[in-house]
Amino acid sequence: MNAILTHKFVESIPKKLEQGVLYISLEFGTAIHLCICGCKSEVVTPFSPLDWKLIFEGDYVSLSPSIGNWSFDCKSHYWIYRNKIIQCRRWSEKEIKENRKKDKRKKYLFFKKKHR
């Protein structure tokens, strides 16, 4: 599936989200959208050196790294690249567990170094 998202810069996140819209709040350093699979789960992607990076190119936005909704029943996995949704293969439970462990370790080392 290669669907298109539109993006909206907002001061605060609206109470009701529209499918196919990536809401971006620079003030709160985050973006939110409804899961692309249609399950209506809210996907929050905070911007930070350890989470997501927003790339704004005027008419297009991208988020990096990919979005893995491992806590949702759908377990959807995709990239947002230049307003396009690029769906990825579903990860195994083992891959999800290993990725979570790696992320936890990366955050631990980052904050340990920062607080020296």
MOPAC internal coordinates of N, CA, C and O (Angstrom, degrees):
PM7 1SCF
backbone

  N    0.0000 0     0.00 0     0.00 0    0    0    0
  C    1.4481 1     0.00 0     0.00 0    1    0    0
  C    1.5244 1   109.36 1     0.00 0    2    1    0
  O    1.2310 1   119.75 1   -53.39 1    3    2    1
  N    1.2773 1   118.08 1   126.61 1    3    2    1
  C    1.4590 1   123.48 1   173.90 1    5    3    2
  C    1.5203 1   108.53 1  -124.67 1    6    5    3
  O    1.2310 1   120.72 1  -100.43 1    7    6    5
  N    1.3279 1   116.23 1    79.57 1    7    6    5
  C    1.4585 1   122.47 1   179.50 1    9    7    6
  C    1.5212 1   109.58 1   -87.82 1   10    9    7
  O    1.2310 1   121.19 1   -10.32 1   11   10    9
  N    1.3026 1   115.34 1   169.68 1   11   10    9
  C    1.4677 1   122.49 1   179.67 1   13   11   10
  C    1.5243 1   109.07 1  -111.59 1   14   13   11
  O    1.2310 1   120.87 1   -42.40 1   15   14   13
  N    1.3197 1   115.94 1   137.60 1   15   14   13
  C    1.4648 1   122.58 1   171.92 1   17   15   14
  C    1.5142 1   108.40 1  -108.36 1   18   17   15
  O    1.2310 1   120.65 1   -33.92 1   19   18   17
  N    1.2977 1   116.36 1   146.08 1   19   18   17
  C    1.4577 1   119.23 1   167.00 1   21   19   18
  C    1.5231 1   105.93 1   -99.19 1   22   21   19
  O    1.2310 1   120.80 1   -20.52 1   23   22   21
  N    1.3184 1   116.07 1   159.48 1   23   22   21
  C    1.4658 1   118.26 1   178.18 1   25   23   22
  C    1.5197 1   109.54 1  -124.89 1   26   25   23
  O    1.2310 1   121.89 1   -32.80 1   27   26   25
  N    1.3304 1   113.98 1   147.20 1   27   26   25
  C    1.4574 1   121.13 1   177.72 1   29   27   26
  C    1.5232 1   108.14 1  -133.31 1   30   29   27
  O    1.2310 1   120.74 1   -53.22 1   31   30   29
  N    1.3307 1   116.19 1   126.78 1   31   30   29
  C    1.4527 1   120.35 1   172.21 1   33   31   30
  C    1.5191 1   107.22 1   -83.57 1   34   33   31
  O    1.2310 1   120.48 1   -53.35 1   35   34   33
  N    1.3241 1   116.68 1   126.65 1   35   34   33
  C    1.4590 1   122.08 1  -177.07 1   37   35   34
  C    1.5260 1   109.47 1  -131.68 1   38   37   35
  O    1.2310 1   121.06 1   -25.32 1   39   38   37
  N    1.3415 1   115.57 1   154.68 1   39   38   37
  C    1.4606 1   119.01 1   175.02 1   41   39   38
  C    1.5180 1   109.97 1   -74.14 1   42   41   39
  O    1.2310 1   120.83 1   135.99 1   43   42   41
  N    1.3157 1   116.02 1   -44.01 1   43   42   41
  C    1.4599 1   120.32 1   176.83 1   45   43   42
  C    1.5263 1   108.49 1  -135.34 1   46   45   43
  O    1.2310 1   121.31 1   -20.25 1   47   46   45
  N    1.2987 1   115.09 1   159.75 1   47   46   45
  C    1.4577 1   121.23 1  -176.16 1   49   47   46
  C    1.5350 1   108.83 1   -75.04 1   50   49   47
  O    1.2310 1   119.81 1   -49.87 1   51   50   49
  N    1.3220 1   117.96 1   130.13 1   51   50   49
  C    1.4710 1   119.75 1   178.75 1   53   51   50
  C    1.5303 1   111.34 1   -66.54 1   54   53   51
  O    1.2310 1   121.04 1   -25.84 1   55   54   53
  N    1.3225 1   115.62 1   154.16 1   55   54   53
  C    1.4754 1   120.17 1   179.29 1   57   55   54
  C    1.5145 1   111.27 1   -67.14 1   58   57   55
  O    1.2310 1   120.75 1   143.22 1   59   58   57
  N    1.3380 1   116.16 1   -36.78 1   59   58   57
  C    1.4653 1   120.19 1   179.98 1   61   59   58
  C    1.5283 1   108.04 1  -112.59 1   62   61   59
  O    1.2310 1   121.26 1   -59.23 1   63   62   61
  N    1.3193 1   115.20 1   120.77 1   63   62   61
  C    1.4634 1   120.93 1  -179.92 1   65   63   62
  C    1.5245 1   110.27 1   -93.45 1   66   65   63
  O    1.2310 1   121.18 1   -35.28 1   67   66   65
  N    1.3256 1   115.34 1   144.72 1   67   66   65
  C    1.4625 1   121.04 1   175.41 1   69   67   66
  C    1.5269 1   108.97 1   -96.05 1   70   69   67
  O    1.2310 1   120.91 1   -40.34 1   71   70   69
  N    1.3350 1   115.87 1   139.66 1   71   70   69
  C    1.4607 1   120.56 1   175.26 1   73   71   70
  C    1.5215 1   108.80 1   -63.03 1   74   73   71
  O    1.2310 1   120.24 1   -42.41 1   75   74   73
  N    1.3252 1   117.15 1   137.59 1   75   74   73
  C    1.4572 1   121.22 1   176.42 1   77   75   74
  C    1.5152 1   114.66 1    86.80 1   78   77   75
  O    1.2310 1   120.22 1  -171.77 1   79   78   77
  N    1.3528 1   117.19 1     8.23 1   79   78   77
  C    1.4619 1   121.19 1   179.32 1   81   79   78
  C    1.5202 1   109.13 1  -120.00 1   82   81   79
  O    1.2310 1   120.78 1   -50.18 1   83   82   81
  N    1.3192 1   116.12 1   129.82 1   83   82   81
  C    1.4614 1   122.73 1   173.32 1   85   83   82
  C    1.5247 1   106.74 1   -99.38 1   86   85   83
  O    1.2310 1   120.92 1   -67.22 1   87   86   85
  N    1.3326 1   115.85 1   112.78 1   87   86   85
  C    1.4594 1   121.88 1   179.34 1   89   87   86
  C    1.5232 1   108.34 1   -91.01 1   90   89   87
  O    1.2310 1   120.52 1   -51.71 1   91   90   89
  N    1.3279 1   116.61 1   128.29 1   91   90   89
  C    1.4616 1   122.00 1  -175.78 1   93   91   90
  C    1.5208 1   108.95 1  -120.05 1   94   93   91
  O    1.2310 1   120.77 1   -57.94 1   95   94   93
  N    1.3324 1   116.13 1   122.06 1   95   94   93
  C    1.4534 1   121.38 1   175.65 1   97   95   94
  C    1.5291 1   108.22 1  -114.59 1   98   97   95
  O    1.2310 1   120.97 1   -74.47 1   99   98   97
  N    1.3205 1   115.75 1   105.53 1   99   98   97
  C    1.4616 1   119.45 1   177.44 1  101   99   98
  C    1.5187 1   110.45 1   -69.67 1  102  101   99
  O    1.2310 1   120.58 1   145.68 1  103  102  101
  N    1.3273 1   116.50 1   -34.32 1  103  102  101
  C    1.4616 1   120.79 1   179.31 1  105  103  102
  C    1.5267 1   111.35 1   -59.17 1  106  105  103
  O    1.2310 1   120.43 1   140.12 1  107  106  105
  N    1.3297 1   116.78 1   -39.88 1  107  106  105
  C    1.4594 1   120.72 1  -179.21 1  109  107  106
  C    1.5306 1   112.37 1   -99.85 1  110  109  107
  O    1.2310 1   120.43 1  -178.39 1  111  110  109
  N    1.3260 1   116.78 1     1.61 1  111  110  109
  C    1.4632 1   121.10 1   175.99 1  113  111  110
  C    1.5145 1   113.58 1    58.69 1  114  113  111
  O    1.2310 1   120.86 1  -133.33 1  115  114  113
  N    1.3240 1   115.97 1    46.67 1  115  114  113
  C    1.4561 1   118.84 1  -178.63 1  117  115  114
  C    1.5288 1   110.95 1  -154.63 1  118  117  115
  O    1.2310 1   121.22 1   -17.67 1  119  118  117
  N    1.2960 1   115.28 1   162.33 1  119  118  117
  C    1.4620 1   122.78 1   171.73 1  121  119  118
  C    1.5228 1   107.09 1  -129.03 1  122  121  119
  O    1.2310 1   120.81 1   -25.36 1  123  122  121
  N    1.3173 1   116.06 1   154.64 1  123  122  121
  C    1.4610 1   121.06 1   179.18 1  125  123  122
  C    1.5242 1   108.45 1  -145.62 1  126  125  123
  O    1.2310 1   121.09 1   -34.20 1  127  126  125
  N    1.3116 1   115.52 1   145.80 1  127  126  125
  C    1.4653 1   121.24 1   175.92 1  129  127  126
  C    1.5225 1   108.60 1  -155.97 1  130  129  127
  O    1.2310 1   120.73 1   -14.60 1  131  130  129
  N    1.3210 1   116.21 1   165.40 1  131  130  129
  C    1.4525 1   120.45 1   174.04 1  133  131  130
  C    1.5201 1   108.35 1   -82.06 1  134  133  131
  O    1.2310 1   120.95 1   -40.63 1  135  134  133
  N    1.3191 1   115.79 1   139.37 1  135  134  133
  C    1.4643 1   121.09 1  -178.75 1  137  135  134
  C    1.5207 1   110.29 1   -49.06 1  138  137  135
  O    1.2310 1   121.22 1   -41.34 1  139  138  137
  N    1.3038 1   115.27 1   138.66 1  139  138  137
  C    1.4667 1   120.51 1  -174.87 1  141  139  138
  C    1.5267 1   113.57 1   -71.65 1  142  141  139
  O    1.2310 1   120.33 1   167.00 1  143  142  141
  N    1.3413 1   116.97 1   -13.00 1  143  142  141
  C    1.4634 1   119.00 1  -179.51 1  145  143  142
  C    1.5243 1   112.02 1   -77.54 1  146  145  143
  O    1.2310 1   120.56 1   165.21 1  147  146  145
  N    1.3451 1   116.53 1   -14.79 1  147  146  145
  C    1.4540 1   120.32 1  -179.28 1  149  147  146
  C    1.5191 1   113.68 1    98.22 1  150  149  147
  O    1.2310 1   119.55 1  -177.96 1  151  150  149
  N    1.3372 1   118.46 1     2.04 1  151  150  149
  C    1.4667 1   121.18 1  -179.01 1  153  151  150
  C    1.5291 1   112.75 1   -72.42 1  154  153  151
  O    1.2310 1   120.32 1   170.52 1  155  154  153
  N    1.3259 1   116.98 1    -9.48 1  155  154  153
  C    1.4659 1   124.84 1   177.26 1  157  155  154
  C    1.5292 1   113.98 1    72.58 1  158  157  155
  O    1.2310 1   119.81 1  -168.56 1  159  158  157
  N    1.3225 1   117.97 1    11.44 1  159  158  157
  C    1.4649 1   120.80 1   174.46 1  161  159  158
  C    1.5203 1   108.82 1   -70.77 1  162  161  159
  O    1.2310 1   120.76 1   -37.22 1  163  162  161
  N    1.3279 1   116.15 1   142.78 1  163  162  161
  C    1.4574 1   121.39 1   179.07 1  165  163  162
  C    1.5259 1   109.46 1   -86.22 1  166  165  163
  O    1.2310 1   120.98 1   -55.86 1  167  166  165
  N    1.3136 1   115.73 1   124.14 1  167  166  165
  C    1.4627 1   122.57 1  -178.10 1  169  167  166
  C    1.5273 1   108.08 1  -103.56 1  170  169  167
  O    1.2310 1   120.48 1   -64.45 1  171  170  169
  N    1.3241 1   116.69 1   115.55 1  171  170  169
  C    1.4597 1   122.72 1  -178.88 1  173  171  170
  C    1.5265 1   108.16 1  -104.68 1  174  173  171
  O    1.2310 1   120.98 1   -51.35 1  175  174  173
  N    1.3331 1   115.72 1   128.65 1  175  174  173
  C    1.4608 1   121.00 1  -179.51 1  177  175  174
  C    1.5309 1   108.72 1  -126.48 1  178  177  175
  O    1.2310 1   120.36 1   -87.26 1  179  178  177
  N    1.3476 1   116.92 1    92.74 1  179  178  177
  C    1.4631 1   119.91 1   179.25 1  181  179  178
  C    1.5294 1   110.94 1   -71.10 1  182  181  179
  O    1.2310 1   121.10 1   -34.14 1  183  182  181
  N    1.3322 1   115.50 1   145.86 1  183  182  181
  C    1.4624 1   120.71 1   178.53 1  185  183  182
  C    1.5271 1   108.84 1   -92.69 1  186  185  183
  O    1.2310 1   120.57 1   -54.20 1  187  186  185
  N    1.3079 1   116.52 1   125.80 1  187  186  185
  C    1.4648 1   121.77 1   175.67 1  189  187  186
  C    1.5264 1   107.74 1  -169.57 1  190  189  187
  O    1.2310 1   120.36 1   -13.03 1  191  190  189
  N    1.3233 1   116.91 1   166.97 1  191  190  189
  C    1.4714 1   118.65 1   178.04 1  193  191  190
  C    1.5276 1   112.88 1   -60.15 1  194  193  191
  O    1.2310 1   120.22 1   158.90 1  195  194  193
  N    1.3538 1   117.19 1   -21.10 1  195  194  193
  C    1.4586 1   120.90 1  -177.01 1  197  195  194
  C    1.5251 1   113.77 1  -107.12 1  198  197  195
  O    1.2310 1   120.33 1   175.82 1  199  198  197
  N    1.2996 1   116.97 1    -4.18 1  199  198  197
  C    1.4572 1   119.82 1  -179.60 1  201  199  198
  C    1.5269 1   109.27 1  -117.45 1  202  201  199
  O    1.2310 1   119.76 1    64.47 1  203  202  201
  N    1.3173 1   118.06 1  -115.53 1  203  202  201
  C    1.4554 1   120.41 1  -177.38 1  205  203  202
  C    1.5203 1   112.45 1  -105.59 1  206  205  203
  O    1.2310 1   121.85 1   -25.63 1  207  206  205
  N    1.3000 1   114.07 1   154.37 1  207  206  205
  C    1.4579 1   122.76 1   175.97 1  209  207  206
  C    1.5240 1   106.87 1  -116.97 1  210  209  207
  O    1.2310 1   120.97 1   -48.12 1  211  210  209
  N    1.3336 1   115.75 1   131.88 1  211  210  209
  C    1.4599 1   121.54 1   177.15 1  213  211  210
  C    1.5197 1   108.29 1   -96.84 1  214  213  211
  O    1.2310 1   120.98 1   -48.77 1  215  214  213
  N    1.3170 1   115.74 1   131.23 1  215  214  213
  C    1.4617 1   121.40 1   175.06 1  217  215  214
  C    1.5269 1   106.34 1  -116.11 1  218  217  215
  O    1.2310 1   121.19 1   -61.49 1  219  218  217
  N    1.3294 1   115.33 1   118.51 1  219  218  217
  C    1.4654 1   121.39 1  -178.73 1  221  219  218
  C    1.5113 1   108.70 1  -110.14 1  222  221  219
  O    1.2310 1   120.84 1   -57.15 1  223  222  221
  N    1.3447 1   116.00 1   122.85 1  223  222  221
  C    1.4609 1   121.80 1  -178.21 1  225  223  222
  C    1.5350 1   111.10 1  -121.29 1  226  225  223
  O    1.2310 1   120.62 1  -138.65 1  227  226  225
  N    1.3112 1   116.42 1    41.35 1  227  226  225
  C    1.4581 1   119.11 1  -179.96 1  229  227  226
  C    1.5107 1   111.78 1    79.78 1  230  229  227
  O    1.2310 1   119.96 1    91.17 1  231  230  229
  N    1.3172 1   117.68 1   -88.83 1  231  230  229
  C    1.4655 1   121.51 1   179.56 1  233  231  230
  C    1.5181 1   113.24 1   -83.72 1  234  233  231
  O    1.2310 1   120.19 1   166.18 1  235  234  233
  N    1.3276 1   117.25 1   -13.82 1  235  234  233
  C    1.4624 1   121.62 1  -173.08 1  237  235  234
  C    1.5263 1   111.51 1  -125.60 1  238  237  235
  O    1.2310 1   121.54 1   -29.25 1  239  238  237
  N    1.3414 1   114.67 1   150.75 1  239  238  237
  C    1.4636 1   120.85 1   170.19 1  241  239  238
  C    1.5209 1   108.50 1  -130.46 1  242  241  239
  O    1.2310 1   121.80 1   -28.59 1  243  242  241
  N    1.3196 1   114.16 1   151.41 1  243  242  241
  C    1.4624 1   121.87 1   174.64 1  245  243  242
  C    1.5158 1   107.80 1  -135.18 1  246  245  243
  O    1.2310 1   120.67 1   -28.64 1  247  246  245
  N    1.3237 1   116.33 1   151.36 1  247  246  245
  C    1.4549 1   122.51 1   172.17 1  249  247  246
  C    1.5150 1   108.26 1  -120.39 1  250  249  247
  O    1.2310 1   121.31 1   -38.27 1  251  250  249
  N    1.3134 1   115.10 1   141.73 1  251  250  249
  C    1.4557 1   120.25 1   177.83 1  253  251  250
  C    1.5166 1   107.81 1  -139.77 1  254  253  251
  O    1.2310 1   119.24 1   -44.28 1  255  254  253
  N    1.3070 1   119.06 1   135.72 1  255  254  253
  C    1.4642 1   129.17 1     6.13 1  257  255  254
  C    1.5348 1   111.70 1   -81.82 1  258  257  255
  O    1.2310 1   121.29 1    15.89 1  259  258  257
  N    1.3251 1   115.14 1  -164.11 1  259  258  257
  C    1.4627 1   120.11 1   179.05 1  261  259  258
  C    1.5264 1   110.02 1   -64.94 1  262  261  259
  O    1.2310 1   121.42 1   -13.27 1  263  262  261
  N    1.3112 1   114.88 1   166.73 1  263  262  261
  C    1.4666 1   121.62 1   179.68 1  265  263  262
  C    1.5222 1   107.33 1  -107.88 1  266  265  263
  O    1.2310 1   121.45 1   -60.78 1  267  266  265
  N    1.3120 1   114.83 1   119.22 1  267  266  265
  C    1.4627 1   121.47 1   176.99 1  269  267  266
  C    1.5160 1   108.63 1  -115.49 1  270  269  267
  O    1.2310 1   120.43 1   -69.89 1  271  270  269
  N    1.2936 1   116.78 1   110.11 1  271  270  269
  C    1.4680 1   121.35 1  -177.53 1  273  271  270
  C    1.5273 1   110.47 1   -88.64 1  274  273  271
  O    1.2310 1   121.31 1  -117.38 1  275  274  273
  N    1.3276 1   115.10 1    62.62 1  275  274  273
  C    1.4584 1   121.81 1  -172.46 1  277  275  274
  C    1.5303 1   112.87 1   -67.37 1  278  277  275
  O    1.2310 1   119.72 1   156.81 1  279  278  277
  N    1.3269 1   118.13 1   -23.19 1  279  278  277
  C    1.4708 1   120.96 1  -179.59 1  281  279  278
  C    1.5227 1   112.67 1   -86.10 1  282  281  279
  O    1.2310 1   119.77 1   169.49 1  283  282  281
  N    1.3102 1   118.04 1   -10.51 1  283  282  281
  C    1.4670 1   121.81 1   179.46 1  285  283  282
  C    1.5301 1   109.10 1   -90.60 1  286  285  283
  O    1.2310 1   120.80 1   -25.57 1  287  286  285
  N    1.3206 1   116.08 1   154.43 1  287  286  285
  C    1.4706 1   120.27 1   177.24 1  289  287  286
  C    1.5263 1   111.41 1   -59.19 1  290  289  287
  O    1.2310 1   120.67 1   145.29 1  291  290  289
  N    1.3426 1   116.33 1   -34.71 1  291  290  289
  C    1.4678 1   120.63 1  -175.78 1  293  291  290
  C    1.5296 1   112.56 1   -70.63 1  294  293  291
  O    1.2310 1   120.01 1   152.41 1  295  294  293
  N    1.3177 1   117.59 1   -27.59 1  295  294  293
  C    1.4805 1   123.56 1  -178.28 1  297  295  294
  C    1.5309 1   111.85 1    52.80 1  298  297  295
  O    1.2310 1   120.63 1  -145.81 1  299  298  297
  N    1.3366 1   116.41 1    34.19 1  299  298  297
  C    1.4656 1   119.62 1  -178.49 1  301  299  298
  C    1.5302 1   111.16 1   -64.11 1  302  301  299
  O    1.2310 1   121.11 1   -27.35 1  303  302  301
  N    1.3060 1   115.48 1   152.65 1  303  302  301
  C    1.4674 1   122.60 1  -176.82 1  305  303  302
  C    1.5239 1   107.43 1  -145.21 1  306  305  303
  O    1.2310 1   121.00 1   -55.90 1  307  306  305
  N    1.3471 1   115.69 1   124.10 1  307  306  305
  C    1.4619 1   119.10 1  -175.86 1  309  307  306
  C    1.5169 1   110.81 1  -162.20 1  310  309  307
  O    1.2310 1   121.47 1   -14.44 1  311  310  309
  N    1.3197 1   114.80 1   165.56 1  311  310  309
  C    1.4581 1   124.04 1   172.87 1  313  311  310
  C    1.5177 1   108.51 1  -107.58 1  314  313  311
  O    1.2310 1   120.75 1   -30.25 1  315  314  313
  N    1.3223 1   116.17 1   149.75 1  315  314  313
  C    1.4577 1   121.49 1   166.07 1  317  315  314
  C    1.5194 1   105.05 1  -110.76 1  318  317  315
  O    1.2310 1   121.05 1   -69.59 1  319  318  317
  N    1.3254 1   115.59 1   110.41 1  319  318  317
  C    1.4679 1   121.77 1  -176.15 1  321  319  318
  C    1.5214 1   109.41 1  -131.86 1  322  321  319
  O    1.2310 1   121.44 1   -65.01 1  323  322  321
  N    1.3266 1   114.86 1   114.99 1  323  322  321
  C    1.4631 1   121.78 1   179.49 1  325  323  322
  C    1.5263 1   110.83 1    50.71 1  326  325  323
  O    1.2310 1   121.18 1  -130.72 1  327  326  325
  N    1.3413 1   115.35 1    49.28 1  327  326  325
  C    1.4638 1   125.58 1   178.38 1  329  327  326
  C    1.5334 1   113.85 1    70.60 1  330  329  327
  O    1.2310 1   119.48 1  -177.88 1  331  330  329
  N    1.2977 1   118.60 1     2.12 1  331  330  329
  C    1.4662 1   121.42 1   179.15 1  333  331  330
  C    1.5258 1   109.64 1   -99.88 1  334  333  331
  O    1.2310 1   121.37 1   -35.67 1  335  334  333
  N    1.3268 1   114.99 1   144.33 1  335  334  333
  C    1.4545 1   121.78 1   172.17 1  337  335  334
  C    1.5248 1   106.98 1   -94.06 1  338  337  335
  O    1.2310 1   120.82 1   -59.02 1  339  338  337
  N    1.2967 1   116.05 1   120.98 1  339  338  337
  C    1.4637 1   120.82 1   177.98 1  341  339  338
  C    1.5223 1   106.54 1  -113.80 1  342  341  339
  O    1.2310 1   121.07 1   -75.80 1  343  342  341
  N    1.3146 1   115.56 1   104.20 1  343  342  341
  C    1.4591 1   120.74 1  -175.85 1  345  343  342
  C    1.5237 1   110.30 1   -73.34 1  346  345  343
  O    1.2310 1   121.22 1   -39.40 1  347  346  345
  N    1.3282 1   115.27 1   140.60 1  347  346  345
  C    1.4623 1   122.44 1   179.43 1  349  347  346
  C    1.5282 1   109.18 1  -112.21 1  350  349  347
  O    1.2310 1   121.25 1   -10.59 1  351  350  349
  N    1.2877 1   115.21 1   169.41 1  351  350  349
  C    1.4650 1   119.86 1   179.06 1  353  351  350
  C    1.5252 1   110.13 1   -68.09 1  354  353  351
  O    1.2310 1   121.34 1   -25.03 1  355  354  353
  N    1.3041 1   115.04 1   154.97 1  355  354  353
  C    1.4714 1   121.08 1   178.04 1  357  355  354
  C    1.5275 1   108.70 1   -74.36 1  358  357  355
  O    1.2310 1   120.82 1   -45.03 1  359  358  357
  N    1.3220 1   116.04 1   134.97 1  359  358  357
  C    1.4626 1   120.90 1   179.11 1  361  359  358
  C    1.5203 1   110.90 1   -85.55 1  362  361  359
  O    1.2310 1   120.99 1   -28.08 1  363  362  361
  N    1.3160 1   115.72 1   151.92 1  363  362  361
  C    1.4632 1   121.54 1   175.30 1  365  363  362
  C    1.5319 1   108.65 1   -76.86 1  366  365  363
  O    1.2310 1   120.90 1   -17.57 1  367  366  365
  N    1.3210 1   115.88 1   162.43 1  367  366  365
  C    1.4739 1   120.43 1   176.97 1  369  367  366
  C    1.5258 1   110.65 1   -59.33 1  370  369  367
  O    1.2310 1   120.37 1   144.48 1  371  370  369
  N    1.3300 1   116.90 1   -35.52 1  371  370  369
  C    1.4666 1   121.24 1   178.67 1  373  371  370
  C    1.5339 1   110.41 1   -64.28 1  374  373  371
  O    1.2310 1   120.20 1   135.56 1  375  374  373
  N    1.3258 1   117.21 1   -44.44 1  375  374  373
  C    1.4716 1   120.80 1   178.50 1  377  375  374
  C    1.5244 1   111.36 1   -63.67 1  378  377  375
  O    1.2310 1   120.57 1   139.28 1  379  378  377
  N    1.3266 1   116.52 1   -40.72 1  379  378  377
  C    1.4607 1   120.65 1   179.17 1  381  379  378
  C    1.5239 1   109.70 1   -62.85 1  382  381  379
  O    1.2310 1   120.62 1   133.43 1  383  382  381
  N    1.3083 1   116.43 1   -46.57 1  383  382  381
  C    1.4728 1   121.41 1  -179.52 1  385  383  382
  C    1.5302 1   110.83 1   -61.31 1  386  385  383
  O    1.2310 1   120.30 1   135.04 1  387  386  385
  N    1.3262 1   117.03 1   -44.96 1  387  386  385
  C    1.4709 1   121.15 1   179.11 1  389  387  386
  C    1.5317 1   111.30 1   -63.79 1  390  389  387
  O    1.2310 1   120.18 1   139.61 1  391  390  389
  N    1.3301 1   117.27 1   -40.39 1  391  390  389
  C    1.4632 1   121.26 1   179.29 1  393  391  390
  C    1.5279 1   111.15 1   -65.68 1  394  393  391
  O    1.2310 1   120.39 1   138.01 1  395  394  393
  N    1.3236 1   116.85 1   -41.99 1  395  394  393
  C    1.4727 1   120.42 1   177.90 1  397  395  394
  C    1.5251 1   110.48 1   -62.85 1  398  397  395
  O    1.2310 1   120.65 1   138.84 1  399  398  397
  N    1.3124 1   116.37 1   -41.16 1  399  398  397
  C    1.4672 1   120.81 1   178.70 1  401  399  398
  C    1.5290 1   110.43 1   -63.06 1  402  401  399
  O    1.2310 1   120.53 1   136.90 1  403  402  401
  N    1.3215 1   116.59 1   -43.10 1  403  402  401
  C    1.4715 1   122.08 1   178.82 1  405  403  402
  C    1.5317 1   110.75 1   -63.30 1  406  405  403
  O    1.2310 1   120.24 1   135.43 1  407  406  405
  N    1.3337 1   117.14 1   -44.57 1  407  406  405
  C    1.4712 1   121.14 1   178.14 1  409  407  406
  C    1.5207 1   111.48 1   -62.04 1  410  409  407
  O    1.2310 1   120.60 1   136.85 1  411  410  409
  N    1.3150 1   116.45 1   -43.15 1  411  410  409
  C    1.4742 1   120.97 1   179.73 1  413  411  410
  C    1.5311 1   110.31 1   -62.14 1  414  413  411
  O    1.2310 1   120.63 1   137.62 1  415  414  413
  N    1.3147 1   116.40 1   -42.38 1  415  414  413
  C    1.4743 1   121.26 1   179.14 1  417  415  414
  C    1.5325 1   110.60 1   -65.07 1  418  417  415
  O    1.2310 1   120.50 1   137.11 1  419  418  417
  N    1.3387 1   116.65 1   -42.89 1  419  418  417
  C    1.4628 1   121.69 1   179.68 1  421  419  418
  C    1.5321 1   110.34 1   -60.71 1  422  421  419
  O    1.2310 1   120.17 1   136.46 1  423  422  421
  N    1.3166 1   117.28 1   -43.54 1  423  422  421
  C    1.4667 1   121.31 1   179.04 1  425  423  422
  C    1.5252 1   111.25 1   -67.41 1  426  425  423
  O    1.2310 1   120.59 1   139.43 1  427  426  425
  N    1.3113 1   116.47 1   -40.57 1  427  426  425
  C    1.4685 1   120.13 1   178.09 1  429  427  426
  C    1.5299 1   110.09 1   -59.25 1  430  429  427
  O    1.2310 1   120.07 1   131.03 1  431  430  429
  N    1.3263 1   117.48 1   -48.97 1  431  430  429
  C    1.4678 1   121.30 1  -179.19 1  433  431  430
  C    1.5224 1   111.97 1   -64.58 1  434  433  431
  O    1.2310 1   120.37 1   140.85 1  435  434  433
  N    1.3326 1   116.89 1   -39.15 1  435  434  433
  C    1.4601 1   121.08 1   179.08 1  437  435  434
  C    1.5272 1   110.74 1   -60.57 1  438  437  435
  O    1.2310 1   120.25 1   130.73 1  439  438  437
  N    1.3290 1   117.12 1   -49.27 1  439  438  437
  C    1.4588 1   120.31 1  -176.84 1  441  439  438
  C    1.5250 1   112.22 1   -74.46 1  442  441  439
  O    1.2310 1   120.42 1   149.82 1  443  442  441
  N    1.3029 1   116.81 1   -30.18 1  443  442  441
  C    1.4607 1   120.63 1   176.73 1  445  443  442
  C    1.5348 1   108.94 1   -64.50 1  446  445  443
  O    1.2310 1   120.59 1   134.88 1  447  446  445
  N    1.3234 1   116.49 1   -45.12 1  447  446  445
  C    1.4750 1   122.09 1   179.11 1  449  447  446
  C    1.5403 1   110.86 1   -66.06 1  450  449  447
  O    1.2310 1   120.83 1   140.06 1  451  450  449
  N    1.3254 1   116.02 1   -39.94 1  451  450  449
  C    1.4647 1   121.58 1  -177.36 1  453  451  450
  C    1.5340 1   112.52 1   -66.30 1  454  453  451
  O    1.2310 1   120.39 1   150.69 1  455  454  453
  N    1.3197 1   116.86 1   -29.31 1  455  454  453
  C    1.4591 1   120.72 1  -175.13 1  457  455  454
  C    1.5308 1   113.33 1  -101.32 1  458  457  455
  O    1.2310 1   120.18 1  -159.12 1  459  458  457
  N    1.2874 1   117.26 1    20.88 1  459  458  457
  C    1.4855 1   120.20 1   175.68 1  461  459  458
  C    1.4799 1   110.74 1   -83.58 1  462  461  459
  O    1.2310 1   120.10 1   180.00 1  463  462  461

